[in-house]
Amino acid sequence: MDELILELKNEIIKALNLEGITPGDISDDGELFGDGLGLDSIDALELIVLLEKTYGIKLKDPAQGKEIFKSVRTMAEYVQANRTK
């Protein structure tokens, strides 16, 4: 799981062009939106695309994203359980 969390952090940084941010700057359990990393709704769309392209995961219900993208750890757990790539 730790490898997947690090991989996701790197993918998030790359997909969202987070300049000046390293994987170490992103907490495993910290919020990605709001007070956490400060992502917004446009970033959420980018994360959905990231899951689809990188892991073959297609979200059937966009409302799921709120729980899936709560933290890097929740993303990793979802990817681990649902990946097709």
C-alpha positions as CSV (number, residue, x, y, z in Angstrom):
1,M,0.0,0.0,0.0
2,D,2.9,2.4,0.8
3,E,4.2,2.0,-2.8
4,L,0.8,2.8,-4.2
5,I,0.4,5.9,-2.0
6,L,3.8,7.2,-3.1
7,E,2.9,6.4,-6.8
8,L,-0.4,8.3,-6.4
9,K,1.3,11.3,-4.8
10,N,3.6,11.5,-7.8
11,E,0.8,11.1,-10.2
12,I,-1.3,13.8,-8.5
13,I,1.7,16.2,-8.6
14,K,2.2,15.5,-12.3
15,A,-1.5,15.6,-13.3
16,L,-2.2,18.8,-11.5
17,N,1.1,20.5,-12.2
18,L,1.7,21.2,-8.6
19,E,5.0,23.1,-8.9
20,G,7.2,23.2,-5.8
21,I,5.3,20.3,-4.1
22,T,7.0,17.0,-3.4
23,P,5.4,13.7,-2.4
24,G,6.7,14.4,1.1
25,D,4.6,17.6,1.3
26,I,1.4,15.6,0.8
27,S,0.0,13.9,3.9
28,D,-1.2,10.3,3.4
29,D,-4.3,11.1,5.5
30,G,-4.7,14.8,5.0
31,E,-7.6,16.3,3.1
32,L,-7.0,16.9,-0.6
33,F,-9.6,19.6,-0.9
34,G,-10.4,22.6,1.2
35,D,-8.0,23.2,4.0
36,G,-5.8,20.3,3.1
37,L,-3.9,20.4,-0.2
38,G,-6.4,23.1,-1.4
39,L,-7.6,21.3,-4.5
40,D,-10.8,22.5,-6.3
41,S,-13.5,21.0,-8.6
42,I,-11.4,21.3,-11.7
43,D,-8.7,19.3,-9.9
44,A,-11.3,16.7,-9.1
45,L,-12.0,16.2,-12.8
46,E,-8.3,15.8,-13.4
47,L,-8.2,13.1,-10.7
48,I,-11.1,11.3,-12.3
49,V,-9.2,11.3,-15.6
50,L,-6.0,10.1,-13.8
51,L,-7.8,7.1,-12.3
52,E,-9.3,6.2,-15.7
53,K,-6.1,6.6,-17.7
54,T,-3.6,5.1,-15.2
55,Y,-5.6,2.5,-13.4
56,G,-8.6,1.7,-15.7
57,I,-11.1,2.9,-13.1
58,K,-14.2,4.6,-14.4
59,L,-16.4,6.3,-11.8
60,K,-20.0,5.5,-12.5
61,D,-21.3,8.0,-10.0
62,P,-19.4,11.4,-9.7
63,A,-20.7,11.7,-6.1
64,Q,-18.4,8.8,-5.2
65,G,-15.5,11.2,-5.8
66,K,-16.1,13.0,-2.6
67,E,-15.3,9.9,-0.5
68,I,-12.6,8.5,-2.9
69,F,-10.7,11.8,-3.0
70,K,-10.9,12.5,0.7
71,S,-7.1,11.7,1.1
72,V,-4.3,9.9,-0.7
73,R,-4.9,6.9,1.5
74,T,-8.6,6.7,0.5
75,M,-7.6,7.0,-3.1
76,A,-5.1,4.2,-2.7
77,E,-7.6,1.9,-1.1
78,Y,-10.1,2.5,-3.9
79,V,-7.5,2.0,-6.6
80,Q,-6.2,-1.2,-4.9
81,A,-9.8,-2.6,-4.8
82,N,-10.9,-1.5,-8.2
83,R,-8.0,-1.2,-10.6
84,T,-8.1,-3.0,-14.0
85,K,-4.6,-1.9,-15.1
